[in-house]
C-alpha cells in the first residue's frame, strides 16, 4: 500500500510539473510575441501613417493633417522650453558691481560716475581736509552682469571683464532676490572667465554640456540680466556659426581676442555677459561674452569645454594654474615666410625681442629643457596646426601643468617631433 501511494504521488507530481512548465512556457511565448509586435509596430507606424496619408487623404485633408502635426510639435517644443527655463532659472544669478565714488559739490560730471577728476574747480576748500572727509565718498552701483552656479556650495561662473576691477565690490543676486557678497576666487589671464564664491550650501548647479557636439542651426536659450534691469530674462535663437574669432572691446578701451567661440542670434545685451547659453537638453554649452556693435542678432559665447577645466582647477586647488612652454614668437603668414625665405608659411617662428633680456627661449623653461632654439618654427601642437586662429597660448591653455605634449618643429630645414612637459607659469 505504501509503495503504490508513493508511485501515485510521483506520477501526480510529474503531471503537475508538466502543466506548470506548459503554463509558464505559454506565458513567456505570449510575452515574447507582444514585445516583438509592439517593437515592430513602433518601427512601422511612421511608414504606415505616411502611406495612409499619401494614399487615402484628400489634398485638403493632407494640408490639415500636416498643420495638426506641426502644431503638436510646436506646442511640445514650447512646453520643453518653458520647463527648461523653470528648472534652470534658479541656477542663474545677477551680479551687481559697486564702487566708492567721490561726491563732488556743486559740479555735475558729464562723463559718468566713478572717475574722479584730478581737481575740483568749484572746490576752494582745503584739499587734504576733503580727502579725509569720508562723507564725500558714497557707494554706488556702477555696473552689472550675469553668472550661473556650477556647484552646490556657491561657485559662480561669469566673465572676467564683469569682475575685472580688484577694488570694486561684487554682489550676487539670486532668482529669489536674495543678495550675497561675492569673493572673486580666480580670473583666467587668457580666457574671459572668472570664478566667484558666495556663502551658501544648497544651491542647484547647472548641467554642463559638451560644446564639441554643438551644431549650426540648433536651438539655444540665453538667460541673464540684460541692461542690469531685467533679471532672469530669457531669449531664444539658434547657433549661427562655430569657431568664430573676434576682437572684443569695452567702453574703457580694453580689448581681447576671442577665438573658437560660438555665434548665436539669441538676443544678448549689456548685462548678459557671463550668463549661460543652454541647449534644449537643459545643458550649458556656452558662456555669453559679447555682441556685435552696430548689428542685430549677432552675439557670441565662449564654448563650455574651455570653461570646464578652469572650474575644476578652482574647485580642487582654489586657483587657476596656467601652463606655458616659454618661447617668444610671431605667427607666420605667406608674406613673412616669403620675406624670410622660409620653407613653411604657417606656425610660430621663435624670435627674441627688441631688448637684450627678451630671450627667444626663456632659460630654464619647458621649451629650453626640450632643446628648442631661436629661429625654430613650431608647426603643430598635438596635431593641431598653429595659425592666427590657433596661437600657441590658446592651444596650450587646453592642457594642465604637468601634461606632456608633442610639438611638430621645423629646425634648419628638417621637421621633427619634440616632447615638452608643460609647467605652471609663475
C-alpha positions as CSV (number, residue, x, y, z in Angstrom):
1,X,0.0,0.0,0.0
2,X,2.8,2.4,0.8
3,X,4.7,1.7,-2.4
4,X,1.5,2.2,-4.5
5,X,0.8,5.5,-2.8
6,X,4.4,6.8,-3.4
7,X,4.2,5.8,-7.1
8,X,0.8,7.6,-7.4
9,X,2.2,10.7,-5.8
10,X,5.3,10.8,-8.1
11,X,3.1,10.5,-11.2
12,X,0.8,13.2,-9.9
13,X,3.7,15.5,-9.1
14,X,5.2,14.8,-12.6
15,X,1.9,15.7,-14.3
16,X,1.6,18.9,-12.3
17,X,5.2,19.8,-13.1
18,X,4.5,19.4,-16.8
19,X,1.3,21.5,-16.5
20,X,3.4,24.2,-14.7
21,X,6.0,24.3,-17.4
22,X,3.4,24.4,-20.1
23,X,1.5,27.3,-18.5
24,X,4.7,29.4,-18.0
25,X,6.0,28.4,-21.4
26,X,2.8,29.8,-22.9
27,X,3.0,33.0,-20.9
28,X,6.6,33.5,-21.9
29,X,5.8,32.9,-25.6
30,X,2.8,35.3,-25.4
31,X,5.0,37.9,-23.7
32,X,7.7,37.5,-26.4
33,X,5.1,37.9,-29.2
34,X,3.7,41.0,-27.5
35,X,7.1,42.6,-27.2
36,X,8.1,41.6,-30.8
37,X,4.9,43.0,-32.4
38,X,5.0,46.1,-30.2
39,X,8.5,46.9,-31.2
40,X,7.8,46.1,-34.9
41,X,4.6,48.3,-34.7
42,X,6.6,51.2,-33.3
43,X,9.1,51.0,-36.1
44,X,6.5,50.6,-38.8
45,X,4.0,53.2,-37.5
46,X,5.6,56.2,-39.2
47,X,5.7,54.4,-42.5
48,X,2.1,53.3,-42.2
49,X,0.9,56.8,-41.4
50,X,2.9,58.2,-44.3
51,X,1.4,55.6,-46.6
52,X,-2.1,56.2,-45.3
53,X,-1.7,60.0,-45.7
54,X,-0.4,59.6,-49.2
55,X,-3.0,57.0,-50.3
56,X,-6.3,57.9,-48.7
57,X,-6.3,61.6,-47.6
58,X,-7.5,64.3,-50.0
59,X,-5.3,67.4,-50.6
60,X,-7.3,69.5,-48.1
61,X,-7.1,66.7,-45.5
62,X,-3.4,66.3,-46.1
63,X,-2.9,70.1,-45.5
64,X,-4.9,70.0,-42.3
65,X,-3.1,66.8,-41.1
66,X,0.3,68.5,-41.7
67,X,-0.8,71.6,-39.9
68,X,-2.0,69.5,-37.0
69,X,1.3,67.6,-36.8
70,X,3.2,70.9,-36.9
71,X,1.0,72.5,-34.2
72,X,1.6,69.5,-32.0
73,X,5.4,69.7,-32.5
74,X,5.4,73.5,-31.8
75,X,3.3,73.0,-28.6
76,X,5.6,70.2,-27.5
77,X,8.8,72.3,-28.1
78,X,7.3,75.4,-26.4
79,X,6.5,73.2,-23.3
80,X,10.0,71.8,-23.4
81,X,11.4,75.4,-23.4
82,X,9.2,76.5,-20.6
83,X,10.1,73.5,-18.5
84,X,13.8,74.1,-19.2
85,X,13.6,77.8,-18.1
86,X,11.6,76.9,-15.0
87,X,14.2,74.3,-14.0
88,X,17.3,76.3,-14.7
89,X,16.4,79.9,-13.8
90,X,17.2,79.4,-10.1
91,X,20.8,78.5,-11.2
92,X,21.3,81.8,-13.0
93,X,22.3,84.9,-11.0
94,X,22.7,88.6,-11.4
95,X,26.0,90.3,-10.5
96,X,26.0,93.9,-9.2
97,X,29.2,95.9,-9.3
98,X,29.6,98.6,-6.6
99,X,32.3,101.2,-6.1
100,X,33.2,104.1,-3.7
101,X,32.6,107.2,-5.8
102,X,33.7,110.7,-4.6
103,X,31.0,113.2,-4.1
104,X,31.6,116.5,-5.9
105,X,30.0,119.6,-4.5
106,X,28.1,121.8,-7.0
107,X,29.6,120.0,-10.0
108,X,28.0,117.6,-12.5
109,X,30.3,115.1,-14.1
110,X,29.1,114.6,-17.7
111,X,31.4,111.6,-18.1
112,X,29.7,109.4,-15.6
113,X,30.4,108.4,-12.0
114,X,33.4,106.5,-10.8
115,X,36.1,108.6,-12.4
116,X,37.2,111.5,-10.2
117,X,38.8,114.5,-11.7
118,X,42.4,115.5,-10.8
119,X,41.0,118.6,-9.2
120,X,37.6,120.2,-8.4
121,X,37.5,123.7,-9.9
122,X,34.5,124.5,-7.8
123,X,36.1,123.5,-4.5
124,X,38.0,126.3,-2.8
125,X,38.3,124.4,0.5
126,X,41.3,122.5,1.9
127,X,42.1,119.5,-0.3
128,X,43.6,117.5,2.5
129,X,40.6,118.0,4.6
130,X,38.3,116.9,1.7
131,X,40.4,113.7,1.3
132,X,39.9,112.8,4.9
133,X,36.2,113.6,4.8
134,X,34.6,110.2,4.4
135,X,31.2,111.9,3.9
136,X,32.4,112.9,0.4
137,X,32.5,109.3,-0.7
138,X,29.5,107.2,-1.4
139,X,28.9,103.6,-2.5
140,X,27.3,103.5,-6.0
141,X,26.2,100.8,-8.4
142,X,28.4,101.2,-11.5
143,X,27.7,98.0,-13.5
144,X,26.1,94.6,-13.7
145,X,26.5,91.2,-15.3
146,X,25.2,87.7,-15.1
147,X,26.5,84.3,-13.9
148,X,25.5,80.8,-13.0
149,X,26.1,78.2,-10.3
150,X,28.4,75.3,-11.1
151,X,28.5,73.7,-7.6
152,X,26.1,73.3,-4.7
153,X,28.4,75.3,-2.4
154,X,28.1,78.6,-4.4
155,X,30.8,78.6,-7.1
156,X,29.7,81.0,-9.8
157,X,31.0,81.3,-13.4
158,X,31.0,84.7,-15.1
159,X,33.1,86.7,-17.5
160,X,36.4,88.2,-16.3
161,X,35.5,91.6,-17.7
162,X,32.5,91.7,-15.4
163,X,34.7,91.5,-12.3
164,X,38.0,92.9,-13.7
165,X,38.4,95.7,-11.1
166,X,40.0,94.3,-7.9
167,X,38.9,97.4,-5.9
168,X,35.2,97.0,-6.7
169,X,32.7,95.1,-4.6
170,X,30.5,92.4,-6.1
171,X,27.1,91.2,-5.0
172,X,25.3,88.1,-6.3
173,X,21.6,88.3,-6.5
174,X,19.7,85.0,-6.9
175,X,16.4,84.4,-8.7
176,X,14.5,84.8,-5.4
177,X,16.1,88.2,-4.8
178,X,18.4,87.2,-2.1
179,X,21.7,89.2,-2.0
180,X,25.1,87.7,-1.2
181,X,28.5,89.4,-1.1
182,X,30.8,87.6,-3.5
183,X,34.5,86.9,-3.5
184,X,36.5,86.6,-6.7
185,X,38.4,83.4,-6.4
186,X,40.2,83.5,-9.8
187,X,40.5,85.4,-13.0
188,X,41.7,83.5,-16.0
189,X,44.6,85.5,-17.6
190,X,43.9,84.2,-21.1
191,X,40.1,83.4,-21.2
192,X,37.4,85.9,-20.4
193,X,36.3,83.7,-17.4
194,X,36.2,84.4,-13.7
195,X,35.0,82.3,-10.7
196,X,33.2,83.8,-7.8
197,X,32.2,82.3,-4.5
198,X,29.2,83.1,-2.2
199,X,28.5,81.6,1.2
200,X,25.7,79.1,0.5
201,X,25.4,75.3,0.7
202,X,22.3,74.3,-1.0
203,X,22.0,75.9,-4.4
204,X,21.3,74.0,-7.6
205,X,24.1,74.0,-10.2
206,X,23.6,73.8,-13.9
207,X,24.4,70.8,-16.0
208,X,27.5,71.4,-18.2
209,X,27.2,70.0,-21.8
210,X,29.8,69.3,-24.5
211,X,30.4,72.2,-26.8
212,X,32.2,69.8,-29.2
213,X,28.8,68.4,-30.1
214,X,27.2,71.8,-30.9
215,X,25.7,72.1,-34.4
216,X,24.9,75.1,-36.5
217,X,21.2,75.6,-36.6
218,X,20.3,74.0,-33.3
219,X,18.1,75.9,-30.9
220,X,19.7,77.7,-27.9
221,X,18.4,79.8,-25.0
222,X,20.2,82.6,-23.1
223,X,19.2,83.5,-19.6
224,X,20.7,86.6,-17.9
225,X,20.3,90.1,-16.6
226,X,20.2,92.4,-19.7
227,X,20.9,96.1,-19.1
228,X,21.2,95.3,-15.4
229,X,17.4,95.8,-15.1
230,X,15.6,92.6,-16.2
231,X,16.9,89.7,-14.2
232,X,16.4,86.2,-15.4
233,X,15.3,87.4,-18.9
234,X,15.1,84.6,-21.5
235,X,16.0,84.9,-25.2
236,X,15.8,82.2,-27.8
237,X,17.7,81.7,-31.0
238,X,19.9,79.3,-32.9
239,X,23.6,78.6,-33.3
240,X,24.6,80.8,-36.2
241,X,28.2,79.8,-36.5
242,X,31.1,78.0,-34.9
243,X,34.8,78.6,-34.4
244,X,34.5,82.4,-34.8
245,X,37.3,84.7,-33.9
246,X,36.5,88.3,-32.9
247,X,38.2,91.3,-31.3
248,X,36.1,92.2,-28.3
249,X,36.4,95.5,-26.5
250,X,34.8,97.5,-23.7
251,X,33.9,101.2,-23.4
252,X,37.1,101.6,-21.4
253,X,39.4,100.8,-24.2
254,X,40.2,97.2,-23.1
255,X,40.4,94.7,-26.0
256,X,40.7,90.9,-26.1
257,X,40.9,88.5,-28.9
258,X,38.3,85.7,-28.6
259,X,38.9,82.6,-30.6
260,X,36.9,79.4,-31.3
261,X,33.7,80.9,-30.0
262,X,30.0,80.2,-30.7
263,X,27.9,82.7,-32.7
264,X,24.2,82.9,-31.9
265,X,21.3,85.1,-32.9
266,X,19.7,84.9,-29.5
267,X,19.4,88.4,-28.1
268,X,22.5,89.2,-25.9
269,X,22.7,92.7,-24.4
270,X,24.9,94.5,-21.9
271,X,24.3,92.8,-18.6
272,X,24.0,89.3,-20.2
273,X,27.8,88.9,-20.0
274,X,28.7,85.8,-18.0
275,X,25.3,84.2,-18.3
276,X,24.7,80.7,-19.7
277,X,23.7,79.6,-23.2
278,X,21.6,76.4,-23.0
279,X,20.7,73.7,-25.5
280,X,17.3,72.1,-25.5
281,X,18.6,69.3,-23.2
282,X,19.0,71.9,-20.5
283,X,22.8,71.8,-20.6
284,X,25.1,74.9,-20.7
285,X,27.1,74.8,-23.9
286,X,28.5,78.4,-23.7
287,X,29.1,81.5,-21.6
288,X,27.7,84.6,-23.2
289,X,30.5,87.1,-23.7
290,X,30.0,89.7,-26.4
291,X,27.7,91.2,-29.0
292,X,28.4,92.8,-32.4
293,X,28.2,96.6,-32.2
294,X,26.1,98.2,-34.9
295,X,24.4,94.9,-35.8
296,X,21.4,92.9,-34.9
297,X,21.2,89.4,-33.7
298,X,24.9,88.7,-33.8
299,X,26.3,87.6,-30.4
300,X,29.0,85.3,-29.1
301,X,29.5,82.7,-26.3
302,X,32.6,81.0,-25.0
303,X,32.4,77.2,-25.5
304,X,31.8,75.5,-22.2
305,X,34.5,72.9,-22.8
306,X,37.1,75.7,-22.4
307,X,35.5,76.6,-19.0
308,X,35.3,73.2,-17.5
309,X,39.0,72.9,-16.9
310,X,39.0,76.3,-15.2
311,X,36.1,75.3,-12.9
312,X,37.7,72.0,-12.0
313,X,41.1,73.7,-11.1
314,X,39.4,76.3,-8.9
315,X,37.2,73.7,-7.2
316,X,40.2,71.4,-6.4
317,X,43.1,73.9,-5.9
318,X,41.4,77.3,-5.3
319,X,43.2,78.9,-8.2
320,X,43.8,78.8,-12.0
321,X,47.0,77.1,-13.0
322,X,48.3,78.5,-16.3
323,X,50.6,76.2,-18.3
324,X,53.4,77.6,-20.5
325,X,56.3,76.4,-22.7
326,X,58.4,79.6,-22.6
327,X,59.0,80.9,-26.1
328,X,58.7,84.3,-27.7
329,X,57.3,84.1,-31.2
330,X,55.4,85.6,-34.1
331,X,52.7,83.8,-36.2
332,X,53.9,83.2,-39.7
333,X,52.0,84.3,-42.8
334,X,52.6,83.9,-46.6
335,X,54.2,87.4,-46.6
336,X,56.5,86.8,-43.6
337,X,57.5,83.4,-45.0
338,X,58.4,84.8,-48.4
339,X,60.2,87.8,-46.9
340,X,62.4,85.4,-44.8
341,X,62.8,82.7,-47.5
342,X,61.2,80.1,-45.3
343,X,60.0,76.7,-46.5
344,X,56.8,76.8,-44.5
345,X,54.1,79.5,-44.3
346,X,52.3,78.6,-41.1
347,X,53.3,78.1,-37.5
348,X,55.1,80.1,-34.8
349,X,58.6,81.4,-35.5
350,X,60.6,81.6,-32.3
351,X,62.3,85.1,-32.2
352,X,64.0,87.2,-29.5
353,X,62.5,90.6,-28.6
354,X,64.0,94.1,-29.0
355,X,65.7,94.2,-25.7
356,X,68.7,92.0,-24.7
357,X,66.7,90.4,-22.0
358,X,63.9,89.4,-24.3
359,X,65.1,85.9,-24.9
360,X,63.6,83.8,-27.7
361,X,63.6,80.8,-25.4
362,X,63.3,81.6,-21.7
363,X,66.2,79.9,-19.8
364,X,65.0,77.0,-17.7
365,X,61.6,76.9,-19.3
366,X,60.0,73.7,-20.7
367,X,61.0,74.8,-24.2
368,X,64.6,75.3,-23.1
369,X,64.6,71.8,-21.5
370,X,63.2,70.3,-24.7
371,X,66.0,71.9,-26.7
372,X,64.0,74.4,-28.8
373,X,66.1,77.3,-30.3
374,X,65.7,80.7,-31.8
375,X,64.5,80.5,-35.5
376,X,62.8,77.2,-34.9
377,X,59.3,77.1,-36.1
378,X,56.6,75.3,-34.1
379,X,54.2,74.0,-36.7
380,X,51.8,71.9,-34.7
381,X,50.8,71.1,-31.1
382,X,49.4,67.6,-30.7
383,X,48.5,67.5,-34.4
384,X,46.8,71.0,-34.5
385,X,48.3,73.5,-36.9
386,X,49.4,76.8,-35.4
387,X,48.0,79.9,-37.1
388,X,46.3,83.2,-36.4
389,X,43.1,81.5,-35.1
390,X,45.1,78.9,-33.1
391,X,48.1,80.6,-31.5
392,X,50.3,78.8,-29.0
393,X,48.8,80.4,-25.9
394,X,45.3,79.2,-26.9
395,X,46.3,75.7,-27.7
396,X,48.5,75.3,-24.6
397,X,45.7,76.6,-22.4
398,X,43.7,73.5,-23.2
399,X,46.1,71.5,-21.1
400,X,47.3,71.4,-17.5
401,X,50.7,72.0,-16.0
402,X,52.4,68.6,-15.9
403,X,50.9,67.4,-19.2
404,X,53.2,66.2,-21.9
405,X,52.5,67.5,-25.4
406,X,54.1,66.8,-28.8
407,X,55.3,69.7,-30.9
408,X,56.0,69.4,-34.6
409,X,59.0,71.6,-35.1
410,X,60.8,72.9,-38.2
411,X,64.5,73.1,-37.4
412,X,67.1,74.2,-40.0
413,X,65.2,72.7,-42.9
414,X,64.2,69.5,-41.2
415,X,61.0,68.6,-39.4
416,X,60.9,66.6,-36.1
417,X,58.7,65.8,-33.2
418,X,59.6,67.2,-29.8
419,X,58.1,66.2,-26.5
420,X,57.6,69.0,-24.0
421,X,56.4,68.7,-20.4
422,X,54.3,71.8,-19.5
423,X,55.0,73.7,-16.4
424,X,53.0,76.3,-14.4
425,X,53.6,79.9,-15.2
426,X,54.8,81.8,-12.1
